[in-house]
Amino acid sequence: MKYKNIFSVAVLTLLAFTALNSCDTDAEKLIIQEPYTYDDQYYENLRAWKQTPHEITYGYYASYTNAKNPTSYGERFLGLPDSIDIVNLWSAIPTPEDWPVAYEDMVYCQKMKGTRFVMHADAAHYNHTCYAREYNEAKGEFEYIMEGGSPKIIKTEANDSMSIVYYARWAVDTLVQCGLDGVDFDYEGWNGTNITIVAKECDKYLGPNGKWPEKLFIIDWFNSAPPEGTEPYTDWYVRQAYTWQIGFQTGSGGRPIEKTVLCESTGAESENGGKDGAMIRDYARWEPATGHKGGTGAYYMDYNYMSTSGIPYKEFREAIQIMNPAVHK
């Protein structure tokens, strides 16, 4: 089954290299002639469409931390395709102090384009340190647990389930305080018990059962899929790809394919240095025998900005169009 876009103006904007200055309601152009901007109705339609059922696009992105004052749209969230659903903050969390341009761009994309930004949390190693905290229902916020007059510091340990709970709370509190839209736990080393503990704890705060139902809980994986026990609490599973040499991989590891986003590697290690999107369009075309996939995405999509076609993110944009063809009246 193929989802269709439900609005008639373009869902994909091509941002050029300079400030935006005109209005357009035609379908997205693959050849840049001049910079474009769009009217309020376009952005309203775009945000509404992202709330409808469709195969999503997901991208790991890091170039926004290359410079505090970037000179290229390849280093800015504003340079990404408008129709991307979720951006994984593969480097740092943008803050007004550390990355002011990236922070302003992120807030603009959240507000105007409905793009969601998720932080990256590690579930491959242990020994993370963070403050222990608990949720204060009366105040509607997390508070540090004090020990000897100072916040209690914990370290995650495989055999200490409470340390895993505190780590989950750290992630939730961080994303809420930083104005993010969710968290993606990188499941590549933990045991199944601990990632399930995280999923259950995050479910108290994120997703339809949580205090912030609009915020997402995501698990990505590469070799071993997360256990079945995480399914009730997970919005999306993301099947990672670190190298194009692993071939065309469409398995969901036993997790629901309609909740699984299949990623291609478009980083520097991939064919042609990732510039031409490797097999991302093939992933976009692929569908299971019954139903539909959750979507497709790119690990370290930054390189596709330098598509040899001369069109930034050309192959990534085409993948979006393949999954969600624009409707024309």
C-alpha positions as CSV (number, residue, x, y, z in Angstrom):
1,M,0.0,0.0,0.0
2,K,1.3,3.4,-0.9
3,Y,0.4,6.5,1.0
4,K,-0.4,9.7,-0.9
5,N,0.1,13.3,0.1
6,I,-3.2,14.9,0.9
7,F,-2.5,18.5,0.0
8,S,-2.0,20.0,-3.4
9,V,0.9,22.3,-2.9
10,A,4.4,21.0,-2.8
11,V,5.5,19.0,0.3
12,L,9.2,19.4,-0.7
13,T,10.9,22.7,-0.8
14,L,14.3,23.2,-2.4
15,L,16.2,25.7,-0.4
16,A,19.0,27.4,-2.3
17,F,22.2,28.9,-1.1
18,T,21.0,32.4,-0.2
19,A,18.2,34.1,1.7
20,L,14.7,33.2,0.7
21,N,12.6,35.9,-0.9
22,S,9.7,34.8,-3.1
23,C,6.4,32.9,-3.1
24,D,5.5,29.7,-4.9
25,T,2.8,27.1,-4.8
26,D,4.0,24.8,-7.6
27,A,5.4,21.3,-7.0
28,E,9.0,21.2,-5.8
29,K,11.5,21.9,-8.5
30,L,14.5,19.6,-8.8
31,I,16.5,22.3,-10.6
32,I,17.3,25.4,-8.6
33,Q,16.7,28.6,-10.6
34,E,16.4,31.0,-7.7
35,P,15.7,31.0,-4.0
36,Y,12.1,30.3,-2.9
37,T,9.9,30.9,0.1
38,Y,6.3,29.9,0.6
39,D,3.1,31.4,1.9
40,D,1.4,30.6,5.2
41,Q,-1.0,28.2,3.6
42,Y,1.9,26.1,2.3
43,Y,3.4,25.7,5.8
44,E,0.0,25.0,7.3
45,N,-0.6,22.2,4.7
46,L,2.9,20.9,5.3
47,R,2.4,20.7,9.1
48,A,-1.0,19.1,8.6
49,W,0.3,16.5,6.2
50,K,3.1,15.4,8.6
51,Q,0.4,14.6,11.1
52,T,-1.3,12.1,8.7
53,P,-0.4,8.5,8.2
54,H,2.4,8.2,5.7
55,E,5.8,6.6,5.2
56,I,8.1,8.8,7.0
57,T,11.6,10.0,6.2
58,Y,14.3,10.0,8.9
59,G,17.8,11.4,8.7
60,Y,20.9,11.4,10.9
61,Y,22.5,14.8,10.6
62,A,25.6,16.4,12.1
63,S,26.9,19.2,10.0
64,Y,25.1,21.8,12.0
65,T,27.9,21.7,14.5
66,N,30.6,22.4,12.0
67,A,30.5,26.2,12.8
68,K,28.6,28.6,15.0
69,N,28.1,30.8,12.0
70,P,27.8,28.5,9.0
71,T,28.3,29.8,5.5
72,S,26.7,26.9,3.6
73,Y,23.1,25.6,3.7
74,G,24.7,22.2,3.8
75,E,25.5,23.0,7.5
76,R,22.0,24.3,8.3
77,F,18.6,22.7,9.2
78,L,17.1,25.2,6.8
79,G,18.9,23.4,3.9
80,L,17.1,20.1,4.6
81,P,14.1,19.1,2.5
82,D,10.9,20.5,4.0
83,S,9.2,17.2,4.0
84,I,11.7,15.3,6.2
85,D,9.7,14.1,9.2
86,I,12.4,13.4,11.8
87,V,16.0,14.6,12.2
88,N,18.3,12.7,14.5
89,L,20.7,15.1,16.2
90,W,23.8,13.0,15.5
91,S,26.2,15.5,17.0
92,A,25.1,17.8,19.8
93,I,21.9,19.3,21.1
94,P,21.6,22.8,19.7
95,T,21.4,25.5,22.4
96,P,21.3,29.3,22.0
97,E,24.6,29.5,23.8
98,D,26.6,26.8,21.9
99,W,25.0,26.7,18.5
100,P,22.8,29.9,18.1
101,V,22.2,29.6,14.3
102,A,21.4,25.9,14.6
103,Y,19.1,26.5,17.5
104,E,17.2,29.2,15.7
105,D,16.9,27.1,12.6
106,M,15.7,24.1,14.6
107,V,13.0,26.1,16.3
108,Y,11.9,27.6,12.9
109,C,11.7,24.1,11.3
110,Q,9.7,22.8,14.3
111,K,7.2,25.7,14.2
112,M,6.8,26.3,10.5
113,K,7.5,22.9,8.9
114,G,6.5,20.5,11.6
115,T,9.9,18.8,11.5
116,R,10.7,16.8,14.6
117,F,14.2,16.8,16.2
118,V,15.2,13.9,18.4
119,M,18.3,13.5,20.6
120,H,20.5,10.5,20.4
121,A,21.0,8.4,23.5
122,D,23.5,5.5,23.9
123,A,22.3,2.0,24.6
124,A,25.5,0.4,23.4
125,H,27.7,1.0,26.5
126,Y,27.3,1.4,30.2
127,N,29.0,3.6,32.7
128,H,27.1,6.8,31.7
129,T,27.0,9.2,34.6
130,C,24.1,11.6,35.3
131,Y,22.1,13.0,38.1
132,A,19.4,10.8,39.7
133,R,16.0,12.5,39.4
134,E,12.3,11.8,40.0
135,Y,9.2,13.4,38.7
136,N,7.4,15.9,40.9
137,E,3.7,15.6,40.0
138,A,2.7,18.7,41.9
139,K,5.3,20.9,40.1
140,G,5.0,19.1,36.8
141,E,8.8,18.7,36.4
142,F,11.7,16.5,37.3
143,E,13.7,17.2,40.5
144,Y,17.2,16.0,41.4
145,I,17.4,13.4,44.2
146,M,19.7,14.9,46.8
147,E,22.4,13.0,48.7
148,G,24.6,14.8,51.3
149,G,23.4,18.2,50.2
150,S,24.3,17.6,46.5
151,P,22.5,15.9,43.6
152,K,23.0,12.2,43.6
153,I,25.2,11.0,40.8
154,I,24.6,7.6,39.3
155,K,26.5,5.4,36.8
156,T,24.7,3.0,34.5
157,E,25.4,-0.6,35.2
158,A,24.1,-3.7,33.4
159,N,23.0,-5.3,36.6
160,D,21.6,-2.3,38.3
161,S,18.1,-1.8,37.0
162,M,17.5,1.5,39.0
163,S,20.5,3.0,37.3
164,I,18.9,2.3,33.9
165,V,15.6,3.9,35.1
166,Y,17.6,7.0,36.1
167,Y,19.3,7.1,32.7
168,A,15.9,7.0,31.0
169,R,14.7,9.9,33.2
170,W,17.8,11.8,32.3
171,A,17.0,11.4,28.6
172,V,13.4,12.5,29.0
173,D,14.3,15.5,31.2
174,T,17.0,16.6,28.8
175,L,14.8,16.5,25.7
176,V,12.0,18.3,27.5
177,Q,14.3,21.0,28.8
178,C,15.9,21.5,25.4
179,G,12.7,21.7,23.5
180,L,13.2,18.5,21.5
181,D,10.6,16.2,20.1
182,G,11.8,12.9,21.3
183,V,14.7,10.5,21.9
184,D,16.3,7.8,19.8
185,F,18.1,5.1,21.9
186,D,21.0,3.5,19.9
187,Y,20.5,-0.2,20.8
188,E,23.8,-1.9,20.0
189,G,25.2,-3.6,23.1
190,W,22.7,-3.5,25.9
191,N,20.8,-6.6,26.9
192,G,17.1,-6.9,26.1
193,T,16.1,-6.5,29.7
194,N,17.6,-3.0,30.1
195,I,16.3,-1.6,26.8
196,T,12.8,-2.8,27.9
197,I,13.3,-1.1,31.3
198,V,14.1,2.2,29.4
199,A,11.1,1.8,27.1
200,K,8.7,1.2,30.0
201,E,10.1,4.2,32.0
202,C,10.0,6.5,29.0
203,D,6.4,5.4,28.3
204,K,5.4,7.3,31.5
205,Y,6.4,10.5,29.9
206,L,6.6,10.2,26.1
207,G,4.1,9.0,23.5
208,P,0.3,8.5,23.8
209,N,0.5,7.1,27.4
210,G,2.9,9.8,28.7
211,K,2.7,13.3,30.1
212,W,4.1,14.7,26.8
213,P,2.1,12.6,24.2
214,E,3.5,14.6,21.2
215,K,7.1,13.5,22.0
216,L,8.6,10.3,20.5
217,F,10.3,7.3,21.8
218,I,12.5,5.6,19.1
219,I,14.9,2.6,19.2
220,D,17.5,2.2,16.4
221,W,19.5,-1.0,15.9
222,F,22.0,-2.6,13.5
223,N,22.8,-6.2,14.3
224,S,20.3,-7.4,16.9
225,A,16.7,-6.2,16.9
226,P,15.2,-4.9,20.2
227,P,13.0,-7.4,22.1
228,E,9.3,-7.8,21.5
229,G,8.7,-6.4,25.0
230,T,9.5,-2.9,23.7
231,E,6.8,-2.8,21.1
232,P,4.0,-1.3,23.1
233,Y,6.2,1.7,24.1
234,T,8.0,2.4,20.9
235,D,6.8,4.9,18.2
236,W,9.4,3.9,15.6
237,Y,12.1,1.3,15.1
238,V,15.0,2.4,12.9
239,R,17.1,-0.2,11.2
240,Q,20.5,1.4,10.9
241,A,23.1,1.0,8.1
242,Y,26.8,1.9,8.6
243,T,28.0,0.8,5.2
244,W,26.5,0.3,1.8
245,Q,28.5,-2.9,1.5
246,I,26.0,-4.8,3.7
247,G,23.7,-4.8,0.7
248,F,20.0,-4.2,0.4
249,Q,18.5,-5.0,3.9
250,T,14.8,-4.9,4.4
251,G,14.3,-7.2,7.5
252,S,12.6,-5.7,10.5
253,G,14.1,-8.2,13.0
254,G,10.7,-9.4,14.0
255,R,9.4,-6.0,14.9
256,P,6.4,-4.6,13.0
257,I,7.5,-3.5,9.6
258,E,4.9,-0.7,9.6
259,K,6.8,0.8,12.6
260,T,10.2,0.2,11.0
261,V,12.2,2.8,9.2
262,L,14.8,1.3,6.8
263,C,18.0,3.3,6.6
264,E,20.6,3.4,3.9
265,S,24.2,4.6,4.5
266,T,24.9,7.8,2.6
267,G,28.0,8.7,4.7
268,A,31.5,9.1,3.3
269,E,32.0,5.4,3.5
270,S,29.3,4.6,1.0
271,E,29.4,4.5,-2.8
272,N,30.8,7.7,-4.4
273,G,31.3,9.1,-0.9
274,G,27.6,9.2,-0.2
275,K,27.1,12.2,-2.5
276,D,24.5,10.4,-4.7
277,G,22.5,8.8,-2.0
278,A,23.6,5.2,-2.6
279,M,20.4,3.0,-2.6
280,I,18.1,5.3,-0.7
281,R,15.6,5.5,-3.6
282,D,15.5,1.7,-3.8
283,Y,14.6,1.6,-0.1
284,A,11.9,4.1,-0.8
285,R,10.4,1.9,-3.6
286,W,10.5,-1.3,-1.6
287,E,7.3,-2.5,0.1
288,P,6.6,-5.7,2.1
289,A,4.3,-8.3,0.6
290,T,1.5,-7.0,2.7
291,G,0.9,-3.7,4.3
292,H,3.6,-1.0,4.2
293,K,7.0,-0.1,5.7
294,G,7.3,2.7,8.3
295,G,9.5,4.7,6.0
296,T,13.1,5.2,4.9
297,G,16.0,7.3,5.9
298,A,19.7,7.9,5.7
299,Y,22.5,7.5,8.1
300,Y,24.6,10.7,8.0
301,M,22.6,12.2,5.2
302,D,24.9,15.3,5.1
303,Y,26.9,14.1,2.2
304,N,23.9,14.0,-0.2
305,Y,23.8,17.7,0.0
306,M,26.8,17.5,-2.4
307,S,25.0,15.4,-5.0
308,T,26.9,15.3,-8.2
309,S,23.8,16.4,-10.0
310,G,24.3,19.9,-8.5
311,I,21.0,19.7,-6.7
312,P,21.3,19.5,-2.9
313,Y,19.8,16.3,-1.4
314,K,18.5,15.3,-4.9
315,E,18.4,11.6,-4.2
316,F,17.0,12.1,-0.7
317,R,14.3,14.3,-2.1
318,E,13.4,11.8,-4.8
319,A,13.1,9.1,-2.2
320,I,10.5,11.3,-0.4
321,Q,8.6,11.8,-3.6
322,I,8.7,8.0,-4.4
323,M,7.0,7.2,-1.0
324,N,4.7,10.2,-1.0
325,P,4.0,11.5,-4.5
326,A,2.6,15.0,-4.5
327,V,-1.0,15.4,-5.4
328,H,-1.8,17.8,-8.2
329,K,-5.2,19.3,-8.9
